[in-house]
Amino acid sequence: MKWSDSHAGAIETSLALHVMGEHRVRAFEAVTGYTAGEAGWLEAIETKGVQAISPSGVFGTPGGANAAAGKVILNALSEEVAVWLKDAFKLGEFNSSAPLHERS
């Protein structure tokens, strides 16, 4: 991998904007995060700390993040979790609009 968007990059920032609102997310457009993804970067964090790799603490590029993207991302993640739970616990189909006691 040549880059990382694993912490406070566009994905997480978009999610935060959608879930928490713009007024709860600090300015991010000018933030520079770590994106190089050189071999051994994770090990360097473990031995030297995050600041050695990313002075801002950001892994990715938050610029361009937006609440609309966050909504799409959250919906996709929610769907993936629902499918995993259904498969992992062998759950049947259910109607999410039905009262809980009527779901199977």
N, CA, C and O atoms as a DFTB+ gen file, in Angstrom:
416 C
 N C O
     1  1       0.831      -1.169       0.000
     2  2       0.000       0.000       0.000
     3  2       0.879       1.237       0.000
     4  3       1.842       1.306       0.763
     5  1       0.574       2.194      -0.823
     6  2       1.361       3.417      -0.929
     7  2       0.812       4.557      -0.079
     8  3       1.483       5.581       0.054
     9  1      -0.355       4.427       0.489
    10  2      -0.903       5.485       1.314
    11  2      -1.805       4.880       2.386
    12  3      -2.127       3.692       2.360
    13  1      -2.191       5.709       3.300
    14  2      -3.046       5.259       4.391
    15  2      -4.119       6.296       4.666
    16  3      -3.852       7.496       4.596
    17  1      -5.302       5.862       4.970
    18  2      -6.390       6.744       5.369
    19  2      -7.022       6.165       6.628
    20  3      -8.242       6.164       6.792
    21  1      -6.158       5.673       7.512
    22  2      -6.649       4.896       8.639
    23  2      -7.046       5.687       9.867
    24  3      -7.747       5.149      10.724
    25  1      -6.629       6.953       9.996
    26  2      -7.013       7.713      11.180
    27  2      -7.105       9.199      10.867
    28  3      -6.111       9.847      10.537
    29  1      -8.316       9.721      10.980
    30  2      -8.600      11.137      10.767
    31  2      -8.373      11.595       9.326
    32  3      -8.232      12.789       9.062
    33  1      -8.338      10.645       8.406
    34  2      -8.278      10.977       6.983
    35  2      -9.677      11.278       6.474
    36  3     -10.579      11.555       7.265
    37  1      -9.864      11.228       5.189
    38  2     -11.145      11.596       4.586
    39  2     -12.293      10.691       5.020
    40  3     -13.419      11.161       5.183
    41  1     -12.028       9.410       5.208
    42  2     -13.104       8.484       5.585
    43  2     -13.621       8.804       6.983
    44  3     -14.814       9.051       7.160
    45  1     -12.733       8.801       7.977
    46  2     -13.167       9.091       9.351
    47  2     -13.713      10.506       9.491
    48  3     -14.691      10.724      10.206
    49  1     -13.103      11.450       8.829
    50  2     -13.575      12.829       8.932
    51  2     -14.968      12.959       8.325
    52  3     -15.817      13.654       8.883
    53  1     -15.216      12.308       7.199
    54  2     -16.548      12.327       6.599
    55  2     -17.575      11.683       7.532
    56  3     -18.686      12.191       7.683
    57  1     -17.202      10.567       8.155
    58  2     -18.102       9.929       9.122
    59  2     -18.401      10.865      10.282
    60  3     -19.555      11.000      10.689
    61  1     -17.368      11.514      10.821
    62  2     -17.559      12.437      11.944
    63  2     -18.459      13.607      11.545
    64  3     -19.323      14.016      12.320
    65  1     -18.261      14.138      10.357
    66  2     -19.098      15.242       9.886
    67  2     -20.559      14.824       9.800
    68  3     -21.447      15.591      10.173
    69  1     -20.814      13.621       9.313
    70  2     -22.188      13.129       9.201
    71  2     -22.799      12.850      10.570
    72  3     -23.919      13.278      10.849
    73  1     -22.079      12.146      11.411
    74  2     -22.623      11.700      12.699
    75  2     -22.659      12.825      13.735
    76  3     -23.649      12.977      14.451
    77  1     -21.602      13.600      13.817
    78  2     -21.491      14.610      14.872
    79  2     -21.842      16.017      14.417
    80  3     -22.168      16.869      15.244
    81  1     -21.782      16.272      13.133
    82  2     -22.063      17.608      12.615
    83  2     -20.802      18.442      12.475
    84  3     -19.829      18.267      13.209
    85  1     -20.846      19.342      11.525
    86  2     -19.681      20.166      11.205
    87  2     -19.205      20.992      12.402
    88  3     -18.007      21.226      12.555
    89  1     -20.123      21.427      13.236
    90  2     -19.758      22.257      14.381
    91  2     -18.945      21.501      15.439
    92  3     -18.341      22.129      16.309
    93  1     -18.922      20.179      15.381
    94  2     -18.176      19.374      16.351
    95  2     -16.860      18.835      15.799
    96  3     -16.133      18.137      16.506
    97  1     -16.548      19.150      14.547
    98  2     -15.323      18.668      13.901
    99  2     -14.417      19.871      13.662
   100  3     -14.809      20.845      13.020
   101  1     -13.202      19.785      14.189
   102  2     -12.307      20.937      14.028
   103  2     -11.857      21.066      12.574
   104  3     -11.960      20.126      11.786
   105  1     -11.361      22.238      12.247
   106  2     -10.920      22.523      10.881
   107  2      -9.929      21.452      10.421
   108  3      -9.029      21.064      11.166
   109  1     -10.104      20.989       9.207
   110  2      -9.274      19.871       8.729
   111  2      -8.723      20.069       7.325
   112  3      -7.828      19.327       6.921
   113  1      -9.211      21.017       6.583
   114  2      -8.808      21.184       5.187
   115  2      -7.309      21.374       5.006
   116  3      -6.751      20.915       4.009
   117  1      -6.645      22.041       5.948
   118  2      -5.214      22.324       5.804
   119  2      -4.334      21.309       6.533
   120  3      -3.111      21.450       6.545
   121  1      -4.939      20.296       7.134
   122  2      -4.169      19.307       7.889
   123  2      -3.403      18.395       6.937
   124  3      -3.951      17.897       5.954
   125  1      -2.143      18.192       7.245
   126  2      -1.319      17.265       6.476
   127  2      -1.123      16.004       7.303
   128  3      -0.653      16.063       8.439
   129  1      -1.478      14.883       6.736
   130  2      -1.321      13.606       7.423
   131  2      -0.289      12.736       6.728
   132  3       0.199      13.073       5.650
   133  1       0.034      11.631       7.346
   134  2       0.984      10.675       6.789
   135  2       0.294       9.891       5.682
   136  3      -0.786       9.336       5.885
   137  1       0.916       9.849       4.518
   138  2       0.332       9.117       3.389
   139  2       1.334       8.233       2.654
   140  3       0.965       7.561       1.690
   141  1       2.586       8.218       3.085
   142  2       3.624       7.512       2.332
   143  2       3.462       5.990       2.351
   144  3       3.613       5.343       1.314
   145  1       3.165       5.429       3.483
   146  2       2.972       3.984       3.574
   147  2       4.211       3.158       3.301
   148  3       4.113       2.068       2.737
   149  1       5.387       3.659       3.693
   150  2       6.615       2.874       3.480
   151  2       6.604       1.603       4.315
   152  3       5.925       1.518       5.338
   153  1       7.357       0.632       3.866
   154  2       7.489      -0.616       4.631
   155  2       7.989      -0.279       6.034
   156  3       8.911       0.521       6.193
   157  1       7.389      -0.883       7.038
   158  2       7.826      -0.700       8.418
   159  2       7.197       0.470       9.144
   160  3       7.584       0.757      10.277
   161  1       6.237       1.159       8.533
   162  2       5.642       2.326       9.192
   163  2       4.899       1.956      10.454
   164  3       4.945       2.699      11.435
   165  1       4.211       0.820      10.456
   166  2       3.480       0.411      11.651
   167  2       4.443       0.064      12.789
   168  3       4.198       0.410      13.945
   169  1       5.518      -0.610      12.459
   170  2       6.531      -0.945      13.465
   171  2       7.169       0.321      14.034
   172  3       7.469       0.384      15.226
   173  1       7.375       1.329      13.185
   174  2       7.946       2.598      13.643
   175  2       7.014       3.277      14.637
   176  3       7.476       3.874      15.610
   177  1       5.728       3.195      14.407
   178  2       4.759       3.757      15.354
   179  2       4.859       3.037      16.689
   180  3       4.858       3.664      17.748
   181  1       4.946       1.715      16.626
   182  2       5.015       0.923      17.856
   183  2       6.262       1.220      18.670
   184  3       6.214       1.204      19.900
   185  1       7.372       1.488      18.009
   186  2       8.622       1.713      18.735
   187  2       8.906       3.182      19.027
   188  3       9.493       3.500      20.062
   189  1       8.497       4.089      18.126
   190  2       8.829       5.506      18.268
   191  2       7.633       6.400      18.555
   192  3       7.798       7.563      18.923
   193  1       6.422       5.858      18.388
   194  2       5.220       6.649      18.607
   195  2       4.682       7.265      17.335
   196  3       5.391       7.380      16.336
   197  1       3.442       7.654      17.382
   198  2       2.747       8.226      16.231
   199  2       3.442       9.485      15.725
   200  3       3.563       9.684      14.516
   201  1       3.897      10.332      16.638
   202  2       4.502      11.603      16.245
   203  2       5.723      11.422      15.342
   204  3       6.032      12.302      14.539
   205  1       6.416      10.292      15.466
   206  2       7.584      10.042      14.619
   207  2       7.186       9.861      13.152
   208  3       7.986      10.121      12.253
   209  1       5.994       9.429      12.923
   210  2       5.513       9.166      11.566
   211  2       4.612      10.300      11.072
   212  3       4.706      10.729       9.922
   213  1       3.740      10.775      11.960
   214  2       2.776      11.807      11.582
   215  2       2.674      12.854      12.685
   216  3       1.944      12.655      13.655
   217  1       3.389      13.961      12.553
   218  2       3.336      15.007      13.572
   219  2       1.913      15.484      13.888
   220  3       1.632      15.884      15.018
   221  1       1.029      15.443      12.910
   222  2      -0.357      15.874      13.136
   223  2      -1.189      14.782      13.799
   224  3      -2.268      15.058      14.323
   225  1      -0.695      13.538      13.779
   226  2      -1.466      12.408      14.298
   227  2      -2.457      11.848      13.296
   228  3      -3.191      10.905      13.593
   229  1      -2.477      12.433      12.108
   230  2      -3.420      12.028      11.059
   231  2      -2.745      11.038      10.119
   232  3      -1.585      11.216       9.745
   233  1      -3.471      10.005       9.743
   234  2      -3.010       9.032       8.753
   235  2      -3.988       9.071       7.587
   236  3      -5.026       8.410       7.601
   237  1      -3.641       9.846       6.596
   238  2      -4.503      10.052       5.448
   239  2      -4.596      11.528       5.142
   240  3      -3.843      12.338       5.683
   241  1      -5.520      11.868       4.276
   242  2      -5.720      13.248       3.876
   243  2      -7.176      13.615       4.122
   244  3      -8.052      13.189       3.370
   245  1      -7.449      14.396       5.157
   246  2      -8.835      14.726       5.469
   247  2      -9.466      15.739       4.531
   248  3     -10.691      15.836       4.468
   249  1      -8.656      16.496       3.802
   250  2      -9.190      17.497       2.880
   251  2     -10.199      16.896       1.922
   252  3      -9.964      15.829       1.355
   253  1     -11.310      17.569       1.741
   254  2     -12.356      17.082       0.839
   255  2     -13.414      16.236       1.530
   256  3     -14.418      15.872       0.918
   257  1     -13.196      15.924       2.794
   258  2     -14.199      15.143       3.531
   259  2     -15.500      15.934       3.595
   260  3     -15.488      17.164       3.629
   261  1     -16.626      15.216       3.612
   262  2     -17.911      15.901       3.711
   263  2     -18.968      14.979       4.304
   264  3     -18.841      13.756       4.250
   265  1     -20.008      15.575       4.866
   266  2     -21.057      14.820       5.541
   267  2     -21.820      13.892       4.599
   268  3     -22.231      12.805       5.004
   269  1     -22.013      14.305       3.357
   270  2     -22.735      13.450       2.401
   271  2     -21.982      12.145       2.170
   272  3     -22.584      11.073       2.124
   273  1     -20.667      12.243       2.025
   274  2     -19.856      11.026       1.876
   275  2     -19.933      10.196       3.151
   276  3     -20.010       8.969       3.089
   277  1     -19.911      10.857       4.303
   278  2     -20.019      10.151       5.576
   279  2     -21.300       9.356       5.683
   280  3     -21.299       8.248       6.219
   281  1     -22.393       9.904       5.182
   282  2     -23.672       9.183       5.204
   283  2     -23.601       7.922       4.354
   284  3     -24.057       6.857       4.772
   285  1     -23.033       8.043       3.168
   286  2     -22.894       6.882       2.274
   287  2     -21.996       5.819       2.917
   288  3     -22.310       4.629       2.883
   289  1     -20.889       6.254       3.497
   290  2     -19.944       5.331       4.142
   291  2     -20.606       4.629       5.316
   292  3     -20.483       3.412       5.455
   293  1     -21.313       5.383       6.169
   294  2     -21.969       4.782       7.332
   295  2     -23.039       3.785       6.914
   296  3     -23.157       2.715       7.511
   297  1     -23.814       4.122       5.902
   298  2     -24.838       3.191       5.414
   299  2     -24.198       1.905       4.894
   300  3     -24.693       0.811       5.167
   301  1     -23.108       2.031       4.153
   302  2     -22.427       0.847       3.622
   303  2     -21.846      -0.004       4.752
   304  3     -21.969      -1.229       4.738
   305  1     -21.217       0.641       5.722
   306  2     -20.661      -0.099       6.861
   307  2     -21.761      -0.795       7.661
   308  3     -21.597      -1.941       8.080
   309  1     -22.868      -0.112       7.869
   310  2     -23.994      -0.694       8.605
   311  2     -24.544      -1.920       7.888
   312  3     -24.871      -2.928       8.514
   313  1     -24.638      -1.819       6.587
   314  2     -25.125      -2.955       5.793
   315  2     -24.169      -4.138       5.903
   316  3     -24.604      -5.280       6.054
   317  1     -22.872      -3.867       5.829
   318  2     -21.878      -4.937       5.958
   319  2     -21.961      -5.617       7.313
   320  3     -21.884      -6.842       7.399
   321  1     -22.119      -4.830       8.376
   322  2     -22.231      -5.396       9.722
   323  2     -23.507      -6.224       9.828
   324  3     -23.493      -7.311      10.405
   325  1     -24.598      -5.724       9.282
   326  2     -25.859      -6.471       9.323
   327  2     -25.735      -7.807       8.604
   328  3     -26.203      -8.827       9.111
   329  1     -25.120      -7.814       7.444
   330  2     -24.919      -9.061       6.689
   331  2     -24.028     -10.016       7.478
   332  3     -24.308     -11.213       7.556
   333  1     -22.946      -9.480       8.066
   334  2     -22.047     -10.329       8.859
   335  2     -22.794     -10.934      10.043
   336  3     -22.670     -12.133      10.293
   337  1     -23.561     -10.140      10.772
   338  2     -24.310     -10.651      11.921
   339  2     -25.302     -11.722      11.484
   340  3     -25.430     -12.762      12.131
   341  1     -25.996     -11.464      10.390
   342  2     -26.970     -12.433       9.875
   343  2     -26.280     -13.754       9.550
   344  3     -26.774     -14.823       9.910
   345  1     -25.141     -13.680       8.871
   346  2     -24.421     -14.890       8.496
   347  2     -23.767     -15.563       9.701
   348  3     -23.850     -16.783       9.846
   349  1     -23.122     -14.786      10.561
   350  2     -22.400     -15.349      11.704
   351  2     -23.334     -16.032      12.687
   352  3     -22.971     -17.047      13.282
   353  1     -24.532     -15.493      12.866
   354  2     -25.459     -16.039      13.851
   355  2     -26.634     -16.762      13.210
   356  3     -27.605     -17.117      13.878
   357  1     -26.526     -16.978      11.885
   358  2     -27.538     -17.699      11.120
   359  2     -28.946     -17.160      11.401
   360  3     -29.873     -17.905      11.716
   361  1     -29.062     -15.854      11.277
   362  2     -30.327     -15.173      11.506
   363  2     -31.157     -15.175      10.243
   364  3     -30.615     -15.148       9.138
   365  1     -32.450     -15.207      10.395
   366  2     -33.334     -15.157       9.247
   367  2     -33.564     -13.729       8.803
   368  3     -33.048     -12.787       9.405
   369  1     -34.329     -13.579       7.762
   370  2     -34.678     -12.237       7.288
   371  2     -35.614     -11.588       8.299
   372  3     -36.336     -12.279       9.018
   373  1     -35.599     -10.276       8.351
   374  2     -36.541      -9.573       9.212
   375  2     -36.929      -8.261       8.571
   376  3     -36.212      -7.714       7.734
   377  1     -38.069      -7.775       8.982
   378  2     -38.585      -6.501       8.498
   379  2     -38.241      -5.464       9.550
   380  3     -38.801      -5.480      10.646
   381  1     -37.322      -4.560       9.224
   382  2     -36.864      -3.588      10.204
   383  2     -37.948      -2.598      10.616
   384  3     -37.785      -1.904      11.620
   385  1     -39.044      -2.514       9.873
   386  2     -40.109      -1.599      10.255
   387  2     -41.130      -2.273      11.179
   388  3     -41.994      -1.600      11.741
   389  1     -41.036      -3.573      11.336
   390  2     -41.946      -4.286      12.221
   391  2     -41.509      -4.105      13.672
   392  3     -40.318      -3.946      13.943
   393  1     -42.459      -4.128      14.609
   394  2     -42.074      -4.053      16.032
   395  2     -41.133      -5.202      16.381
   396  3     -41.215      -6.278      15.790
   397  1     -40.241      -4.972      17.341
   398  2     -39.237      -5.975      17.707
   399  2     -39.848      -7.331      18.015
   400  3     -39.297      -8.352      17.604
   401  1     -40.962      -7.376      18.721
   402  2     -41.547      -8.668      19.112
   403  2     -42.114      -9.441      17.919
   404  3     -42.394     -10.634      18.041
   405  1     -42.288      -8.783      16.770
   406  2     -42.822      -9.449      15.578
   407  2     -41.719      -9.881      14.611
   408  3     -41.996     -10.542      13.610
   409  1     -40.482      -9.513      14.903
   410  2     -39.368      -9.877      14.002
   411  2     -38.930     -11.300      14.273
   412  3     -38.973     -11.777      15.406
   413  1     -38.500     -11.980      13.194
   414  2     -37.987     -13.348      13.376
   415  2     -36.569     -13.447      12.885
   416  3     -35.965     -14.518      12.953
